[in-house]
Each structure stands twice: as structure tokens, then as C-alpha cells.
């Protein structure tokens, strides 16, 4: 009896799906989910309630962007 090898998720996706299906599953469906979530958020929460957080969000995103830049530079430097 032939024993099946265990495959990782990435390997099984590449083996069982065509490239166009992978693009659909890995790129377009998450984009649609993000847009739908943003649409629902904008319908539920009024813009005036979100505007009060703009002063907090700016420095937060600047910090996250700086950390991402540092990590990316370390990865590029190590390869």
C-alpha cells in the first residue's frame, strides 16, 4: 500500500490549483473581503466618530511604517 506524503498548505495549493485560481484565491478574494469590511464599517460608524481618531492614527501608522522599514532593511541586508 502506497503511503501518502504530508503536504504543506502552500504545496497542496500549488499542486491542486491552476495559477489563475491561485490568483483569485490569494489576491482577489482577500481584497473583496477587505473592501466589504470597509464598506460595512463606513455604514455602521458615522464619519464624525472616526474623525476624532485621526490625530492618534497618524503617529501610530508612522511608527508601524518605520518598524516595517527597519525589518525590511534587515532582511535585505541579511540575504
DRENSE-733584 format. One line per field, with one value per atom (N, C-alpha, C, O): residue in one letter; atom name; z, x, y. Coordinates in pm, 1 decimal, decimal comma, always signed. Atoms other than C-alpha are relative to their C-alpha. Layout:
<pts>
martor: [a:...] $
seti: [CA:...] $
c3: [Z:...] $
c1: [X:...] $
c2: [Y:...] $
</pts>
This chain:
<pts>
martor: [x:x:x:x:x:x:x:x:x:x:x:x:x:x:x:x:x:x:x:x:x:x:x:x:x:x:x:x:x:x:x:x:x:x:x:x:x:x:x:x:x:x:x:x:x:x:x:x:x:x:x:x:x:x:x:x:x:x:x:x:x:x:x:x:x:x:x:x:x:x:x:x:x:x:x:x:x:x:x:x:x:x:x:x:x:x:x:x:x:x:x:x:x:x:x:x:x:x:x:x:x:x:x:x:x:x:x:x:x:x:x:x:x:x:x:x:x:x:x:x:x:x:x:x:x:x:x:x:x:x:x:x:x:x:x:x:x:x:x:x:x:x:x:x:x:x:x:x:x:x:x:x:x:x:x:x:x:x:x:x:x:x:x:x:x:x:x:x:x:x:x:x:x:x:x:x:x:x:x:x:x:x:x:x:x:x:x:x:x:x:x:x:x:x:x:x:x:x:x:x:x:x:x:x:x:x:x:x:x:x:x:x:x:x:x:x:x:x:x:x:x:x:x:x:x:x:x:x:x:x:x:x:x:x:x:x:x:x:x:x:x:x:x:x:x:x:x:x:x:x:x:x:x:x:x:x:x:x:x:x:x:x:x:x:x:x:x:x:x:x:x:x:x:x:x:x:x:x:x:x:x:x:x:x:x:x:x:x:x:x:x:x:x:x:x:x:x:x:x:x:x:x:x:x:x:x:x:x:x:x:x:x:x:x:x:x] $
seti: [N:CA:C:O:N:CA:C:O:N:CA:C:O:N:CA:C:O:N:CA:C:O:N:CA:C:O:N:CA:C:O:N:CA:C:O:N:CA:C:O:N:CA:C:O:N:CA:C:O:N:CA:C:O:N:CA:C:O:N:CA:C:O:N:CA:C:O:N:CA:C:O:N:CA:C:O:N:CA:C:O:N:CA:C:O:N:CA:C:O:N:CA:C:O:N:CA:C:O:N:CA:C:O:N:CA:C:O:N:CA:C:O:N:CA:C:O:N:CA:C:O:N:CA:C:O:N:CA:C:O:N:CA:C:O:N:CA:C:O:N:CA:C:O:N:CA:C:O:N:CA:C:O:N:CA:C:O:N:CA:C:O:N:CA:C:O:N:CA:C:O:N:CA:C:O:N:CA:C:O:N:CA:C:O:N:CA:C:O:N:CA:C:O:N:CA:C:O:N:CA:C:O:N:CA:C:O:N:CA:C:O:N:CA:C:O:N:CA:C:O:N:CA:C:O:N:CA:C:O:N:CA:C:O:N:CA:C:O:N:CA:C:O:N:CA:C:O:N:CA:C:O:N:CA:C:O:N:CA:C:O:N:CA:C:O:N:CA:C:O:N:CA:C:O:N:CA:C:O:N:CA:C:O:N:CA:C:O:N:CA:C:O:N:CA:C:O:N:CA:C:O:N:CA:C:O:N:CA:C:O:N:CA:C:O:N:CA:C:O:N:CA:C:O:N:CA:C:O:N:CA:C:O:N:CA:C:O:N:CA:C:O:N:CA:C:O:N:CA:C:O:N:CA:C:O] $
c3: [+0,0:+0,0:+0,0:+77,6:+14,4:-101,4:+108,5:+127,7:-107,4:+183,7:-56,1:-128,3:+49,7:+111,9:+83,4:+205,6:-68,7:+196,0:+47,6:-20,5:-51,6:+410,8:-73,3:-87,9:+73,1:+218,5:+83,2:+160,1:-64,2:+348,1:-77,5:-189,2:+65,2:+265,8:-131,4:-232,0:+120,7:+14,5:-112,0:-227,3:+100,7:-163,8:-55,5:-176,3:+48,9:-182,7:-87,1:-182,9:+85,4:-323,9:-138,1:-239,0:+128,1:-594,6:-82,6:-204,9:+72,7:-685,6:-52,9:-164,1:+34,0:-695,5:-71,5:-118,8:+63,0:-840,1:-115,7:-115,4:+111,9:-1165,8:+46,8:+145,7:-41,9:-1146,9:+5,5:+94,4:-3,6:-1231,5:+122,2:+179,4:-120,7:-948,7:+124,2:+218,4:-113,4:-710,2:+12,3:+122,8:-2,9:-809,5:+57,1:+137,8:-49,9:-743,9:+150,7:+223,7:-141,3:-406,3:+88,4:+197,7:-85,0:-278,2:-11,0:+78,2:+18,0:-412,9:-2,5:+80,0:+21,3:-529,2:+110,6:+148,3:-108,2:-258,9:+126,7:+187,1:-116,4:+29,5:-24,7:+67,0:+30,9:-149,0:+10,7:+66,8:-10,0:-181,2:+144,0:+181,2:-141,7:+185,8:+70,4:+152,4:-62,4:+287,2:-41,1:+43,4:+45,2:+72,3:+61,6:+99,0:-60,3:+204,5:+148,2:+197,8:-140,9:+564,0:+17,3:+109,4:-4,9:+498,9:-29,0:+36,7:+33,0:+339,7:+119,4:+151,5:-117,9:+641,8:+114,0:+182,6:-105,3:+881,5:-24,9:+68,0:+32,7:+699,6:+11,7:+38,6:-16,7:+708,4:+147,2:+184,4:-141,0:+1079,7:+83,3:+167,5:-79,9:+1219,4:-82,3:-194,0:+74,9:+1115,3:-13,1:+71,9:+22,8:+972,7:+112,5:+139,9:-109,0:+1259,3:+116,8:+183,6:-108,5:+1509,3:-33,6:+56,1:+40,2:+1308,2:-5,5:+12,7:+16,5:+1261,3:+127,2:+119,9:-125,9:+1630,2:+21,7:+107,1:-17,5:+1595,2:-100,2:-98,5:+100,3:+1308,2:+65,4:+17,0:-65,8:+1548,8:+63,4:+79,5:-60,2:+1707,4:-108,0:-91,2:+103,6:+1386,0:-73,9:-114,1:+74,3:+1218,9:+60,5:-7,2:-60,6:+1466,8:+11,0:+1,5:-8,5:+1506,3:-131,7:-131,9:+129,4:+1132,7:-34,8:-101,5:+21,9:+1120,0:+73,0:+18,4:-77,5:+1392,5:-65,2:-78,1:+65,1:+1221,3:-131,0:-162,2:+125,0:+888,8:+23,1:-53,8:-30,8:+1049,2:+39,7:-4,1:-39,7:+1210,5:-121,5:-134,1:+121,1:+879,6:-84,7:-137,8:+75,9:+706,1:+59,6:-13,4:-66,0:+964,0:-22,6:-56,3:+21,9:+938,3:-144,6:-171,1:+140,0:+559,3:-32,8:-108,8:+22,5:+561,0:+57,8:-2,7:-59,8:+794,6:-85,1:-100,2:+84,7:+569,6:-126,8:-167,7:+123,4:+256,5:+27,8:-52,6:-33,2:+431,4:+32,2:+10,7:-38,7:+553,0:-116,3:-104,6:+113,5:+212,1:-101,6:-203,0] $
c1: [+83,1:+0,0:+88,8:+183,8:-80,3:+136,7:-38,5:-155,8:+24,5:+175,0:+4,9:+98,0:+5,3:+73,3:+91,1:+98,1:-86,8:+320,2:-82,0:-174,2:+68,0:+204,6:+51,3:+171,9:-36,9:+198,3:-35,0:-131,1:+33,7:+209,8:-114,7:-146,1:+110,9:-77,5:+44,1:-26,2:-48,4:+131,7:+24,3:-11,3:-29,9:+245,8:-128,8:-139,6:+125,1:-104,7:-76,6:-142,3:+64,5:-238,6:+63,2:-7,0:-70,4:+27,5:-27,0:-38,5:+19,3:-28,8:-142,4:-162,0:+139,7:-409,9:-73,5:-184,9:+70,2:-496,6:+81,4:+204,5:-64,2:-422,6:+45,8:-6,1:-47,5:-232,5:-109,8:-109,0:+108,2:-544,4:-88,8:-137,0:+78,2:-733,1:+75,5:+14,8:-80,2:-445,3:-3,5:-11,1:+9,3:-452,6:-134,1:-141,5:+132,9:-824,8:-9,6:-60,0:+12,1:-798,4:+92,7:+53,2:-99,4:-485,1:+2,2:+55,0:-6,8:-531,3:-139,2:-169,4:+125,1:-879,5:-103,3:-174,3:+97,0:-1089,4:+36,0:-54,2:-31,3:-894,9:-24,9:-65,7:+29,0:-924,9:-149,7:-191,0:+145,3:-1300,5:-48,1:-137,3:+36,7:-1328,2:+37,0:-39,9:-41,7:-1131,4:-91,2:-130,0:+89,7:-1347,7:-139,0:-201,1:+131,2:-1666,0:+1,3:-94,6:-11,8:-1545,1:+6,5:-54,4:-6,7:-1458,8:-136,3:-176,6:+134,0:-1799,8:-94,3:-169,4:+85,3:-1975,0:+38,1:-49,2:-45,3:-1762,6:-49,8:-94,7:+44,8:-1850,0:-150,7:-200,0:+145,1:-2220,3:-40,2:-138,7:+36,0:-2221,7:+46,8:-27,8:-57,6:-1993,8:-1,0:+50,7:+3,0:-2055,5:+140,3:+226,2:-133,5:-1758,5:+44,9:+164,5:-37,8:-1768,8:+62,0:+152,1:-55,5:-1699,3:+141,5:+224,6:-133,0:-1396,4:+99,0:+219,0:-88,0:-1258,6:+77,1:+188,0:-67,7:-1170,4:+126,0:+207,9:-116,7:-910,7:+111,5:+214,1:-102,4:-713,8:+131,3:+238,5:-122,3:-467,1:+77,1:+198,9:-64,9:-394,0:+54,2:+160,8:-37,3:-375,2:+127,2:+204,0:-118,1:-105,5:+130,7:+207,7:-125,1:+178,2:+7,3:+115,2:+2,0:+68,4:+46,8:+131,9:-40,2:+99,5:+143,6:+212,8:-140,7:+429,1:+92,6:+195,1:-81,0:+567,8:+1,3:+106,8:+8,7:+443,4:+79,5:+148,5:-74,9:+588,5:+150,2:+225,1:-143,4:+926,8:+48,2:+154,7:-37,8:+935,8:+4,4:+94,7:+1,2:+841,5:+123,6:+185,4:-118,8:+1120,0:+127,2:+215,2:-117,1:+1374,3:+8,0:+114,0:+1,5:+1268,8:+32,2:+106,0:-27,9:+1273,8:+147,3:+206,8:-141,6:+1621,1:+86,2:+186,2:-76,7:+1746,5:-10,3:+87,3:+16,6:+1601,5:+82,4:+149,5:-77,0:+1756,6:+149,6:+225,0:-142,0:+2091,8:+49,6:+166,9:-43,7:+2098,0:-0,9:+55,7:+3,7:+2031,2:+106,9:+117,5] $
c2: [-116,9:+0,0:+124,9:+135,1:-120,3:+338,1:+100,7:+132,8:-95,5:+582,5:+142,4:+178,4:-137,1:+942,5:+88,8:+76,0:-94,6:+1215,3:+119,3:+164,2:-117,7:+1501,8:+123,5:+143,4:-121,1:+1829,2:+122,3:+122,8:-126,4:+2180,1:+63,9:+22,9:-68,3:+2412,6:+63,4:+53,8:-65,0:+2605,8:-100,9:-76,7:+101,4:+2292,2:-60,4:-81,9:+57,7:+2146,8:+99,2:+58,3:-99,3:+2475,6:+4,1:+10,0:-6,4:+2482,9:-124,9:-116,7:+125,1:+2118,7:-13,3:-62,3:+28,7:+2119,0:+112,7:+90,4:-111,3:+2463,4:+56,9:+53,2:-68,8:+2641,3:+137,9:+189,6:-132,7:+2972,2:+106,1:+191,2:-99,3:+3173,4:-19,1:+78,6:+26,3:+3005,0:+45,8:+96,8:-45,9:+3078,8:+151,7:+205,3:-145,7:+3445,9:+42,1:+134,8:-32,1:+3452,7:-22,7:+62,6:+36,1:+3279,6:+83,3:+123,9:-65,2:+3453,8:+151,5:+217,8:-144,8:+3806,9:+63,0:+149,2:-70,8:+3899,1:-23,2:+70,1:+25,7:+3730,2:+76,4:+134,5:-84,8:+3895,6:+148,5:+219,8:-140,0:+4232,4:+26,4:+127,9:-17,0:+4186,1:-4,2:+72,0:+6,1:+4088,8:+129,7:+179,9:-126,1:+4399,8:+114,6:+195,4:-106,0:+4629,3:-13,7:+85,8:+22,5:+4469,8:+38,0:+97,1:-38,2:+4512,6:+150,7:+205,2:-146,2:+4877,6:+61,2:+157,2:-48,5:+4932,8:-14,5:+77,6:+20,8:+4782,4:+93,4:+146,5:-90,6:+4986,8:+141,4:+208,5:-135,1:+5309,1:+14,1:+123,7:-4,7:+5219,9:+0,4:+64,2:+14,4:+5135,6:+119,5:+169,6:-107,4:+5408,1:+128,6:+130,4:-126,2:+5769,9:+61,0:+37,7:-59,0:+5967,9:+93,2:+102,8:-90,3:+6219,9:-76,4:-25,7:+80,6:+5941,5:-46,1:-60,2:+44,0:+5828,0:+115,5:+95,2:-114,9:+6179,2:+33,1:+86,2:-32,6:+6214,6:-83,5:-49,4:+86,6:+5937,7:+29,7:-38,4:-30,7:+6097,2:+42,6:+6,5:-45,6:+6261,9:-115,9:-108,0:+116,3:+5925,2:-93,6:-152,8:+96,3:+5722,1:+39,7:-47,7:-43,9:+5936,0:-47,7:-116,0:+48,2:+5874,2:-152,5:-211,0:+146,4:+5512,0:-61,9:-150,9:+53,9:+5443,4:+37,2:-39,6:-36,0:+5633,0:-96,7:-137,6:+94,6:+5405,4:-137,9:-200,1:+131,0:+5089,4:+1,3:-95,7:-10,6:+5210,4:-0,3:-60,7:-1,4:+5279,3:-139,3:-182,8:+136,5:+4933,8:-93,0:-175,7:+81,4:+4773,9:+28,8:-63,5:-36,6:+4965,8:-57,6:-103,3:+56,6:+4853,8:-151,4:-204,1:+146,0:+4487,8:-34,2:-129,1:+25,1:+4505,6:+22,5:-54,0:-26,4:+4658,8:-111,2:-149,8:+111,0:+4385,1:-126,5:-199,9:+118,2:+4115,7:+13,9:-80,8:-20,6:+4267,5:-8,0:-63,0:+2,3:+4311,9:-140,4:-171,0:+134,7:+3952,0:-98,0:-206,7:+93,3:+3795,7:+30,8:-38,1] $
</pts>
